[in-house]
Amino acid sequence: MGVCYRQDLGLPGPGVAPCGFYLEASIHARCGLPEHLYTKIAASGESDEIEHWLGREFESPAEEAIEKAISGRRLSAADWVLLVRFFAAQDVRTPARLVENLERWSATLPGLIQETLRDSVRRLEAAGKGERELLARRAPEHEPIPFRLSIEKMPGGDGGILKGETVAGRGLWVWSIRHLLSTTLKVLHTHRWTILSPPRGITWFTSDDPVLKVNFNSLTDYGYGGGWGSLGTDLMMPLGPYHLLYTQVGKAVPRRGTEMSRDKADVIRRLIAEHAHRLVFALAPDPVIPELRPRTVNGEILRAETEQWRRWHREQTAAECNLMGWSTDSSQLG
């Protein structure tokens, strides 16, 4: 766990709002983002289109709205939409979210695939000829899931076994990012959002996992597993040292610019620090951060994680190409 202070990162820079925390791709490596995190593999080769799409559709359009928010200018309805879209993108694109998804998929994907195949077979068996032809011609609304479907014929030629395969890895994650930001995102626009200020003398900081989705009951009873549409979940993300984008699902929220009490602000700062994946970003040295999230110095863990990310692109590329039956070359394997 490390702490990066704003002046050490060379901010503000291109595309970064004054006093904001969010960084350009050019300094991703300095903040711990692995190379090829979002690279998509297709039959035609590698593509980083998803990263360009995130910048084009969610991050660049929000720059002016963020600048308005942190400078106290009026926010239009369109500005709030852009801030919420930015919030959603920062939630789904982090390495922490990738790790979370990989753990969940390893436990749930086999059963989900089996259930989906059985349901699909039942629907096809019940469908008439015209409906089957319509389904065969229907194009997917978004990019297809990296998935291979095959049939193993039974001896004797009567019937067979329908087999579905995917890789619980980068390809599925990239697909899920686009799916969430193209469909599920809509629920976030149904909430009432605000921007909250810290009390005098303290600031907000942020992390490499900046979006918090907190189910909070008390200081000893809370969790970070809330959803975008879960009633009562606190959704929040610092936009800068004095501005916290916030909503509570299904609840009224304070007026924009409301200064939080010291007790509530301390709780939020604690949650931000606890929720960080590997790095905390702050405007200036803050003596409380090491108390909230003590720094761990462990060379063995660092070397193991660095090696894991070093192999990431090569292993993911090989697995995806093998799944889809595509050829690989040395340039793809890194």
C-alpha positions in Angstrom: 0.0 0.0 0.0 1.4 3.4 -1.0 0.4 7.0 -0.9 0.9 9.3 -3.9 0.6 13.0 -3.3 -0.7 15.2 -6.0 2.4 17.3 -6.5 4.4 14.2 -7.1 2.2 13.2 -10.0 2.7 16.3 -12.1 -0.9 17.5 -11.9 -2.8 19.3 -13.2 -2.1 18.1 -16.7 -4.0 17.5 -20.0 -7.5 16.4 -19.4 -7.3 16.8 -15.6 -9.5 19.3 -13.8 -7.8 21.7 -11.4 -7.6 20.1 -7.9 -9.1 16.9 -9.2 -7.5 13.5 -8.6 -8.0 11.7 -11.9 -5.0 10.8 -14.0 -4.2 10.5 -17.7 -3.1 7.2 -19.2 0.4 8.5 -19.6 1.0 8.1 -15.9 -0.8 4.8 -15.4 2.4 2.9 -15.0 3.6 5.3 -12.2 0.3 4.6 -10.3 0.5 0.8 -10.6 -1.8 0.0 -13.5 -0.5 -3.0 -15.4 0.3 -2.8 -19.1 -2.3 -4.4 -21.4 -5.0 -4.3 -18.7 -7.7 -3.6 -21.2 -6.3 -5.1 -24.4 -8.9 -7.0 -26.4 -7.9 -10.0 -28.5 -9.8 -10.6 -31.7 -9.2 -12.7 -34.8 -7.6 -9.6 -36.5 -5.2 -9.0 -33.6 -4.9 -6.8 -30.5 -7.1 -3.8 -29.8 -7.2 -1.2 -27.0 -10.5 0.2 -28.3 -12.2 -0.3 -24.8 -9.7 2.2 -23.3 -10.3 4.7 -26.1 -14.1 4.1 -25.6 -13.9 4.8 -21.9 -12.0 8.1 -22.6 -14.2 9.2 -25.4 -17.6 8.3 -23.9 -17.2 8.7 -20.2 -14.0 10.5 -19.1 -13.3 13.3 -21.6 -17.0 14.4 -21.7 -17.0 14.8 -17.9 -13.9 17.1 -17.6 -15.9 20.3 -17.9 -18.6 19.0 -15.4 -15.9 18.1 -12.9 -14.3 21.5 -13.3 -17.7 23.2 -12.7 -18.3 21.0 -9.6 -15.0 21.7 -7.9 -15.1 25.5 -8.8 -18.6 25.9 -7.4 -20.3 26.8 -10.7 -23.8 25.9 -11.6 -24.3 22.3 -12.7 -26.9 21.6 -15.4 -28.9 18.4 -15.7 -26.6 17.4 -18.5 -23.6 18.0 -16.2 -25.0 15.7 -13.5 -25.5 13.0 -16.2 -21.9 13.3 -17.2 -20.7 13.1 -13.6 -22.7 10.0 -13.0 -21.4 8.3 -16.1 -17.9 9.2 -15.0 -18.6 7.6 -11.6 -19.8 4.4 -13.3 -16.7 4.2 -15.5 -14.3 4.6 -12.5 -16.2 1.9 -10.7 -15.9 -0.8 -13.3 -12.5 -0.2 -14.8 -10.1 -0.7 -11.9 -7.7 -3.6 -11.2 -9.6 -4.1 -7.9 -12.8 -4.7 -9.8 -11.0 -7.2 -12.1 -9.7 -9.2 -9.1 -13.2 -9.1 -7.5 -14.8 -10.4 -10.7 -12.2 -13.1 -11.3 -12.9 -14.5 -7.8 -16.6 -14.4 -8.3 -16.5 -15.9 -11.8 -14.3 -18.8 -10.7 -17.1 -19.8 -8.2 -20.2 -19.1 -10.3 -19.4 -19.4 -14.0 -19.5 -23.2 -14.3 -23.0 -23.4 -12.8 -24.2 -20.4 -14.8 -23.0 -21.8 -18.1 -24.7 -25.1 -17.3 -28.0 -23.5 -16.4 -27.9 -21.2 -19.4 -27.3 -24.0 -21.8 -30.1 -26.1 -20.4 -32.5 -23.1 -20.6 -31.5 -22.4 -24.2 -32.1 -26.0 -25.3 -35.5 -26.0 -23.6 -36.4 -22.7 -25.4 -35.2 -24.0 -28.8 -37.1 -27.2 -28.4 -40.3 -25.3 -27.6 -39.9 -22.7 -30.4 -41.5 -23.1 -33.8 -39.5 -23.1 -37.0 -40.1 -19.4 -37.7 -39.0 -18.3 -34.2 -35.8 -20.4 -34.5 -35.0 -18.7 -37.9 -35.5 -15.3 -36.3 -33.2 -16.1 -33.4 -30.5 -17.3 -35.8 -30.6 -14.0 -37.7 -30.7 -11.8 -34.6 -27.5 -9.9 -34.2 -26.2 -9.2 -30.6 -26.9 -5.7 -29.3 -23.3 -5.3 -28.1 -20.0 -7.1 -28.5 -20.4 -10.9 -28.0 -19.1 -12.6 -24.9 -15.8 -14.5 -25.6 -17.6 -17.9 -25.7 -17.2 -21.1 -27.7 -20.2 -23.4 -28.3 -19.7 -26.9 -29.7 -21.6 -30.1 -30.1 -20.1 -33.5 -29.4 -22.1 -36.1 -31.3 -23.1 -39.3 -29.5 -21.9 -42.6 -30.9 -24.4 -43.9 -33.4 -25.3 -40.4 -34.6 -28.4 -39.9 -32.4 -28.2 -36.6 -30.4 -25.1 -35.1 -28.8 -23.7 -33.1 -26.0 -23.9 -29.3 -26.1 -20.7 -27.8 -24.7 -20.1 -24.2 -23.7 -16.7 -22.7 -22.8 -15.3 -19.3 -21.9 -12.2 -17.9 -20.1 -12.8 -16.2 -16.8 -10.3 -13.5 -17.6 -9.6 -10.3 -19.5 -11.9 -10.9 -22.4 -14.9 -11.5 -20.2 -14.0 -8.5 -18.0 -13.7 -6.2 -21.0 -17.1 -7.4 -22.2 -18.6 -6.9 -18.8 -17.3 -3.3 -18.7 -19.0 -2.4 -21.9 -22.2 -4.2 -20.9 -22.5 -2.5 -17.5 -21.8 0.9 -19.0 -24.3 0.4 -21.8 -27.2 -1.1 -19.9 -26.9 -1.4 -16.1 -25.7 2.2 -15.9 -29.2 3.5 -16.4 -30.2 2.8 -12.8 -27.7 5.4 -11.6 -29.6 8.2 -13.3 -32.7 7.4 -11.2 -31.0 8.5 -8.0 -30.7 12.0 -6.5 -27.1 13.0 -6.4 -25.3 15.7 -4.5 -21.7 17.0 -3.8 -20.6 17.2 -0.1 -17.8 19.2 1.4 -15.5 18.1 4.3 -15.4 20.2 7.4 -12.7 22.9 7.7 -9.2 21.5 8.4 -9.5 18.2 6.5 -9.8 17.1 2.9 -11.0 14.1 0.9 -8.4 11.8 -0.6 -9.0 9.1 -3.0 -7.4 5.8 -4.1 -6.9 3.4 -7.0 -10.4 2.0 -6.3 -12.1 5.3 -5.9 -15.8 4.4 -6.0 -17.4 3.2 -2.7 -20.6 1.3 -2.6 -21.2 1.0 1.1 -23.9 -0.8 3.1 -23.4 1.0 6.4 -25.3 0.1 9.6 -22.7 1.1 12.2 -18.9 1.5 12.7 -18.7 -2.3 13.4 -21.3 -3.4 10.8 -20.7 -2.3 7.3 -19.5 -3.7 4.0 -18.5 -2.7 0.5 -20.7 -5.1 -1.5 -23.5 -2.6 -2.3 -25.0 -2.3 -5.8 -25.9 0.6 -8.0 -29.5 0.0 -7.3 -29.5 -1.5 -3.8 -31.9 0.4 -1.5 -30.0 2.2 1.2 -26.5 1.7 -0.3 -24.2 4.8 0.0 -22.6 5.5 -3.4 -19.7 8.0 -3.3 -16.5 9.1 -5.0 -14.2 12.0 -4.3 -13.9 14.4 -7.3 -11.3 16.5 -5.5 -10.0 17.3 -2.0 -13.2 19.4 -1.2 -15.8 17.7 -3.3 -17.4 14.3 -2.8 -20.0 13.0 -5.3 -22.6 11.2 -3.2 -26.0 9.6 -3.2 -27.9 7.1 -1.0 -30.1 4.8 -3.1 -33.7 5.5 -2.5 -33.1 8.3 0.0 -33.1 12.1 0.1 -29.7 13.7 0.1 -28.3 17.0 1.5 -28.1 20.0 -0.7 -25.0 20.4 -2.9 -22.2 22.1 -1.0 -23.4 20.9 2.5 -20.5 20.6 4.9 -20.4 17.3 6.6 -19.9 17.0 10.3 -16.4 16.0 11.5 -17.6 12.6 12.8 -19.2 11.7 9.4 -16.3 13.0 7.4 -13.9 10.9 9.5 -16.0 7.8 8.8 -15.9 8.5 5.1 -12.1 9.1 5.1 -11.7 5.8 7.0 -13.9 4.0 4.4 -11.9 5.5 1.5 -8.6 4.3 3.0 -9.8 0.8 3.8 -11.3 0.4 0.4 -8.0 1.3 -1.5 -6.5 -1.5 -3.5 -2.8 -0.6 -3.6 -2.5 3.2 -3.6 -4.0 6.3 -2.0 -3.9 9.7 -3.7 -3.9 12.9 -1.6 -3.5 16.6 -2.1 -0.7 16.8 0.4 0.8 14.6 3.2 -1.9 13.6 5.6 -0.7 12.0 8.9 -4.0 10.3 9.4 -3.8 8.1 6.3 -1.1 5.7 7.6 -3.2 5.3 10.8 -6.3 4.4 8.8 -4.4 2.1 6.4 -1.0 1.1 7.6 1.6 0.7 4.9 2.7 -2.8 4.2 6.3 -3.4 3.2 6.8 -6.9 1.9 9.2 -7.6 -0.9 8.0 -11.2 -1.5 4.4 -10.1 -2.1 5.5 -7.3 -4.3 7.7 -9.5 -6.4 5.0 -12.2 -6.8 2.4 -9.6 -7.8 4.8 -7.9 -10.2 5.5 -11.3 -11.8 1.8 -12.1 -12.0 1.1 -8.9 -13.9 4.2 -9.4 -16.1 2.7 -12.7 -17.3 -0.8 -11.3 -17.6 -0.8 -10.3 -21.2 0.9 -13.4 -22.5 -1.3 -15.8 -20.6 -4.6 -14.1 -21.3 -3.8 -13.8 -25.0 -2.9 -17.5 -25.3 -6.0 -18.5 -23.4 -8.4 -16.4 -25.5 -6.8 -17.4 -28.8 -7.0 -21.1 -27.8 -10.6 -20.7 -26.8 -11.6 -19.1 -30.1 -9.3 -21.1 -32.3 -7.2 -18.1 -33.4 -3.5 -18.2 -34.2 -1.0 -16.3 -32.1 2.4 -14.9 -32.9 5.2 -13.7 -30.8 4.1 -10.0 -30.9 0.8 -10.9 -29.4 2.2 -13.0 -26.7 4.6 -10.2 -25.5 
